[in-house]
Amino acid sequence: MRKIGFLVAGVAALGLALAQSNVIKIATMSPLSGPQAALGEQIKLGAELAVEEAKERFKALGFELVLVPYDDQANPDVGVANANRMINDPDILGLVGTLNSGVAIPASEVLARVNLVMVSPANTNPVVTDRKLPNVNRIVGRDDVQGPAAAEFVYNDLKLRRVFVIHDKTAYGQGLAEEFRKRFEALGGRVVAFIGTEEQSNFVPIINQIRAQNPQLVYFGGIYSQIGPFTKQLRERGLRMPLMSGDGLDSSEFERLAGSQNAKGAYYTTVAGPVSAFPQAKALAERFKAKYGKDIEGFGIYAYDAARVILAALENAIKANGGKKPTRAQVAQEVRKVKLEGITGTIEFDSKGDIQKAKYFVMQVAGTGNWADNKLIKVIEVAAPQK
């Protein structure tokens, strides 16, 4: 009787394995809890919408398409733990993520062990692709272009010469601030202070330093969850000089945390343009709002396109594999070959996994309470640096 039980259990397990063999999972990884969850949720939902829209196509090919979201809490250690879970799930054939470069860099090293491909809608630190890992790609620009673009805007467009620079001590924020400083000083500007801080609530000591230095502009390399409270305290203490940041500020949560009047007029560069920057994004925004009851923002649009890159690569790999489920290595190879007309423009990769031409947007916060009202000042399109 016991032998029969084992036999039945074995047959059941085999049947389950066969049933699962036609499952293809696409993972997302971004902060879904904690202070950066607003941006992280955009990545998850943008990718989820693309996967939902592709399910019928994959069903016709004989596969069940599933999205699997992972919360990295904007923490590198959590990201590495998630990556280890992903590589141990053979049905996961691609990752849309991450938000933070500090998470992407160590997590992608884990994914590289099994050639599990990632397409990032948000990571901007040069190290992400400069390691030339065959599984790592991004459809956004780089800090070594975004930082200098901001510096040139401040120097040439705003014609300001004295800047106080702050960063959050992360791979993203510090890297962006360093690139800004390097270019601003090369142009002839003066950085009166360069300060790193992990402070999240009490910015009075830094504000006192800003008051003493009396700069013409404050540049903050970091994330909205930190820059919002800083901006609120800066304005409440009567300092009205312009504020500028990078795409870590690009969330309606910045305005909520700072207060609309305090946020009004702040400049930011972003590698993820708003709905208004893309002719095809209006229809996507309507579908997103209908499904999720909220507005799509920049990284949601880019996550949608990042997922579409992986989906296109999967379809090509399935066809090349005679209709069978492809390996992770085959999918990674097909991602590098993709040429896709996405919502965000033409997507194709160079040999390092950088998008061949990336757009950088200079924006200004409208302060109306509606993030979509923010003003697009200029668009810069630059080829990826070749190193």
N, C-alpha and C positions, 0 to 999 in steps of 0.2 A: 504493500500500500504506500509505503514511504517512497519507494522508487518511482511509482506512478506519479506521486505528488511532485517529486523533483522533475520528472519528465514534463508534466503539465506546466510547471513553473518555467522550465527552460524554453518550451515552445512559446509560452506567453511573452517571455523576455525577448525571444527572437522576433516575434511578431511586432513587439513595441519598437525594437531597434529598426526593423524594416519600415515601420510606419514613420519613424522619425527621420529616416534617411532622405525623405523628400521635403523636409522642413529646411528653409533657409532663413537664418536670422541676421538682421542688421542691428547692431548695437548703437546706442548713443551714450556718450559720457560727458557730463557737465554738472555743475552744482545745482542740485534740485532742492537743497535745503541750505540754510544759512544766509548770510547777507548778500550773496551774489546770485541767489536763486532766480531772480527776475530774468537775467540774461541766460542762465542755464536752461530755464524752462523754454525760452524762445528756441534754443537749439533743439531740444527734445521735440517740441511740437512741430517745428518746421520740417524736421526729418520724418516725423510720424505721418504728416499729411502726404508727403511724397510716397511713402511706403503704402499708405492706404490706397492712394490713387493707382498704384502699380500692381495691387494684389490680383486683379483679374487677369492681367497679362501673364503673370507668373503661374497662375492657376492653369492657364491654357498650355503652358510649357510643362505642367505636371508637378509644380512645386507650391508649397504653402509658404507664403512670405510673412515673417513675424518681426516686429520691432521689439527690442529689448533695451529699456533705458537703465543706465547706471548713474548713481549719484556719487560724484567724486568730492563733494563738499568744498571744492576749490583747494583741496589738500593733496599734495604730491603722494604722500604715503597711502592715502585712500585710493588715489588713481592707480598706483602700482598694484595694490591688492585687487582692484577691479580688473585690471589688465590680466592678472594671473587667473582670475575666474573665467575671463573671456577665452583665453587660449585653451582652457580645459573644457570648453563647450564646442565640440566639433561642428555644430550647426551654425555658429557665428562665422560669417564670411566677410564681414566688413564693419567698420566703425565710423560713425559721424561724430567727430569731437576732436579736441576738447575745447573748452573756453579759455583756460589759463595755460600759457606756455610752460609755466613751472610744473604743471601736471603733465602736459603733453610730452615733455622731453624724457622723463624717466619711464612713463607708461609706455611710450612707443618703443623703448629698448626691449621691454618685455614682449610686446606684440611682434617685434622683429624676429624673435626666436622661431616663430612658426609662420612668418610671412603673412600675418594678419594685417590687411591693409586698413589704413585710416585716411580719411579725407577731412581735413579740418576746415570749418567755416569761420574760424576766429583766431587761431594762433599766429602771432606776428613776430615772435623772437627769431632772429636769423638762425640760431642754433637748431631750430626745429628741422629745417631742411638742409642746412650746411653739413650735417653729418652724412648726407647722401644715402640714407637708409632706403632700400627699394620699396618699403611698405608705407612710407610717410609722404603725404601730399597735402597741399592746402590751396584753397581757391581765393584766398585773400592776400593782401600785400604784406610787407615786412616792416619791422620797426626801423631798419636802417634806411628806409625810404620815408616812412611815415613821420619819424622824428625830424629829419631834415626838411620835409615839406612844411611842417608846422613852423620850424625856425625861419624858413624863407618867407612864410606868410606874415609872421610877426615883424620881421626886419623890413621886408620890401613893401608889403601891403599896409600894415598898421604903422610902419615907420617908427617902431619903438626900439630902444637901444639898451635899456637896463631891465633885466629879468631876474626874478627870484624863482629858483627851481626846487621843487619837492618831489620825492618819489616814495613808493611804498615798500622798498627793499625786496621786491619780488623780481623774478626773471623778466616778467613783462614790464612792470612799472619802472624799475631802475634802468633796464635796457633802453626803453623808449626815452626816458629823461636824459640818459647819457648821449644818445644820438641827437637829441634836440640841442643839448649844450654844445656838442662838438661842432655842429653846423652853424649855430648862432654865433659862436665865438669866431669861427672861420670867416663869417660874413663881416665881422667887425663889431658885433654886439658884446655886451658885458653881462656875464652871469654873476650877480652880486652875492649869491649864496646857492649852495647845492646840498640839500639836506634830505636824508632818508629817515622815515618814521613808520613805525607800525601802530602808532596811536590811532584809536578809532573814535574817541569821544571828546577828549580835552585838547583842543588845538591852541589854547591861549598862549603858551610859551612860544610856539612858532609864529603866531600872529604878532606877538610883541617884537620878534626879530624882523618880521616883514615891515612893521611900522618904523623900526629904527633904520632899515635900509632904504625905505621909500622907493621901491621899484616901480617901473611903469606897467609891469604885467607879472602875474604869478602863473607859472607853468607847473602842473601837478601830474606826474606820471603815476597812474593808479587806477582804482576802480570806483564807480559811483558810490558804493556803500561807505567809502571813506571820504571821498571828495565832497559828497553832499553835506554831511555835518560840518566839514571844514568850511565850505562856502557859506553856510548859514552863520557860523560864528564869525567869519571874516567880515561879512556885511553888517552883522549886529554890532560889531565894534567900529563901524564907520569907515572901513577901508573899501573904497569903490574902484580901485584899479581893475582893469580887465583880468579875467581868469581864462586859462586855456588848458586843455588836456587832450588825451588821445581817445581811442575808441572804448576804453574802459568806462568813460563817462556816458557812453551812448545808450542810455536807458531812461525811460520816463521816471524810474525810481530816483534818479538824480534830482529831478525837479521836485518830487514829493519830499525828499529828505532835506533839500536846501530851502524849499519854499519857492513858489513861482517868482516872486519879485526878486529874491536873492539870486535865483538861477538865471534870470533874464539877462541876456547879453553875453553869457559865457560862450566861448569858442571851443570847438573840439574838432580834431581830425578823426576820421573813421575810415577803416578799410571796408566797412559794411554800410553801403549807401542806404538811404531811406526809400520808402515806397515811391516817393515823387521822383527819384533819380532814374527809375527804370520803367519804360513804357509798358512792359508786360506785367509789372508787379501789381497793378490795380486789380486785375481779375483774381490773382493769387490772394491778395489782401481780403477780397470779398469772400472767397472760399474759406479762408482761415477764420475770419470773423464769424461766419455762419456755423462753423464746426466747433470753435472753442469759445466763442463769446468774448473775444478780446482782440485787440489790434496786433497785427504782425509788425515787428520792428526789424532793424537791420540784420541781426544775426539769425533771426527766424527765416528771412529770405535766403541767406547764404547757407543755412542748414538744409533748406529745401533743395537747393542746387547741389550741395555736397552729397545728399542722399541720391539724387538723380544720377550723379556721376557713378556712384557705386552700383546702382541699379542697371545702368547702361553697360557697365563692365561685366556684371553678372550675366546679363542676357547674351553678351558677346561670348563670354566664357562657356556658357551652356551650349551654345550653337557650335563653338569650336570643339567642344568635348562630346559631340554626337548626341546632344540632348541629355547627357548625364550631369549629375551634380559636379561642379568644378572643384578643384582644390583651392586652398587659400593662395598658393603661389600663382595659380592661373588667374585668379581674380586680381591679384596685385599687379600682374603683368598687363592685364587688360585695362586697368585704371590708368596706367601711364600712357596708353594708346588712345584714350578717349579724346574726342573733340566734340564738344557739346555746346549748342546754342542755348545757354541757360537764361533764367530770368535776369541774372546779373551781367550777362554778356557772354562772349566766347570763352569757353573753358578748355584749355589744353595745357599740358604740363611740360616743363623742361626736364632735363636729365636728373635734377635734384628733387623734383616733386613740387617746385614752385609753379604757380600759374604764370604763363609766359608774359602776360601783360596784366597788371593789376591796377585797379582804380583806387584813388585816395580822395576823400571828400572833406572839404572844409565846411563846417556847419556852425550855425549860431543859434543858441537856445532862444526861442520866442517868448517863453515865460507865460504862456496862455493857459497852461494846464493840459494842453493837447500836444503831445510830442511830435505829432505829424505836422504841426505848424512851424517847426524849426526851419530856419532859412538855410538853403543850400547856397553857399557863397561861390565855391569854385570846385571843379573836378580836375584832378591831375591823373593822367594815365602813364604809367612808367613800366618799362620792362624789368623783369627780375634781375638783380645784380648777378653777374657771372664771376664766381670766385674759384 
